[in-house]
Amino acid sequence: MATPVGVSSGGGQLRIPDASLGSGLLSGLDSQLFQCLQADGRAPFSALARKLGVSEVTVRRRVTRLVEDGVFSITAVADPRLLGLDQMAWTALSVHPRAASGIAQELVSFPQVTYVVQTSGRYGVMAELGCHDQSELRQVLAAIRRIPGVQHTETFTYMAMLYQQFVWGDDDLSGSAVVG
């Protein structure tokens, strides 16, 4: 299986942009750059500049700013099994509401945690885990259950990964892509 290279608004060690700093939408040239880089994360800045009708310097500066601001990252994405992560799971945590943010931040420090979200409803925090085997998965879950404020966990182990998508934004290229 090939290792795709692409742009992710949710991958890598992204800092989530503060929604209060703007409309929460990428627009104009930034949106076009994001969409072009999602199609080919290895596209040369010179080719992007030609395609979008701007200078290569403009493309380089805009992409650099977007990456530095944590809007997106350019990263390789692999099938987790090719990396030896044979035990993938999604774990849902019932937490004390006041502890949710701190628990979510603590989960980010676990090397086996690949994705963390705070949610509404029955579970206040959810996380995706990538472990090498069942033993490691059990150890990670035990450590998560020991975090102060975690009241209960429910874990869903992946039987098979059927589809994985890292493309965000409208297919109609309407000129804006939702971020954050």
N, C-alpha and C positions, 0 to 999 in steps of 0.2 A: 504494500500500500504506500502510495506517495505521501510525502510530508508537505501539505500545502503551506504556503507562506501567504499571510494576509494581514489585514488590518482588523483589529478588534477593539470595540469600545468596552469590552468586558474582560479582556485577557491580560495576562502579565500582571505586573504590580502597578495597576493604575490607581491614581488618586482620583476619587470621584469629584468632579467639579462642583463647586457650590452653586446650587440652582438659583440662589438669590443674586448672583453676579450677572445674570442675563436672562434671556427668554427661554433658555434650555434647548434651543434649536441651533444646529449648524446651518448656516445659510450661505448662499452665493458661492464664491470660490472655495471656501472651506468645505462645504458640502460636496462640491464637485471633486475636490482632491480626495476626500474620504472615500467617495464611491469609486473613483478610479483606482485607488490603492487597495480597496477591497477586491476588485477584479484582478489586480496583479500587484502584490505588495513589493515586488522587485522592480517595478517600472522605473526607468531612469527619470530623474527630474527633467532632463531635456525633452524626453518624449511627452511627459505630462504637460510641460510648458507649451509645446507645439499643439497638443490636443486641445488645451484650454485657452490658447491665444494669449498667453502671458509670458513674461520672461522666466528663464530658468532660476534666476536669483529670487524672484518673487515666490516661485514654487518652493525652493529650498527654505526660504525664511518662514513661509506660512506653515509648511510641514514641521519644521523644527519647533516653531512656537506651539503648534497644536500638540505635539508630543510632549514638550516640556511642561505645558499647562495641564497635562494629564487627560486631554480630551480623547486621545486614542493612542495605541501603541502599534508598532509594526513587528510582528512576531511569527515564528514558525508554529504550526499546530500539528501535532501527531496523534495518531490513534494511541490511546493510553496503554493498550496491550503491548505495543511495540517498545514501550519504555519499561516494561515489566510490571505495570500496574494492573494486576489481574483481579483485584478486588475493588471495584468502584461502588460507591454507595452514596445515597442522599440521606442525611439525618436531619430530623425535625426536632427542635428543642422547645419544650414548654418552659418558659422562663418568667421570673418576676419582671413585670413591665419596666420597673426602674433600672433593672440590670441588663436589659436587652442590648443596649449600645455597647456596654463594656464587655459583655459576653461575645458579641459579634467581633469586636476588636481583638479579643483574646484568641478567638478561633483563627484569625488571620495569621497568627504567629505559628500555627501548626504547619509543618512542611507538607503534610498529607492533605491539607485543606486547599481545594482548588477554586472554590466559589463560596461566598457568604452573602446572605440577604437577610434583612429584617422584614418581617411580614405582618400582615394583620390576620386576625382569626385565631385559631386554636394554637398555633405555633408562632412564637415571637421571632425565632431565628431559625434559619435553615442553612445547611452547608453541604457541599459536595466533597466527598473524600476519595482520594486515590491511594490505595495501599497495594503493597506487593503480594500479600497473602492474607488469609483469614486471621492469623495470629496478630499481625500488625493492625488489622482493622479492629479487632477486639481491644487491643491496647489503646488505640486512639480513642475509641468510644468510651473506654473506662476513664481516660484522662478528661474527656469532655464532660462526662457525668460528674466529675469531681470539681468542676468550675463552680464557685459560689454563685448562687442564683439560678442554676439549672435545676429545674424541678423534675423533669421527665424527658426522655428522648424516645423517639420512634425512628427506626432505621430501615431504609429500603435499599437492599443490595441489588445491583444491576445483574440481571440474568444474561442479558445480551445488550450491547449498544448497537442500536439499529440505525441511528441517524444522529449526526452532530453538525450543527450549523453555526458559523461565526460571521454571518452576514447580517448587518443591521441597516435599516433605512428603507425607503420606498423603492420598489422596482420601477416605478414610473419615472424616476429621476426628476421629480417635481421641483428640485432645487433646494430641498432641505431634508436633513436626516435628523431624527430625534436622538439626542444623547442625554446621558445623566438621569 
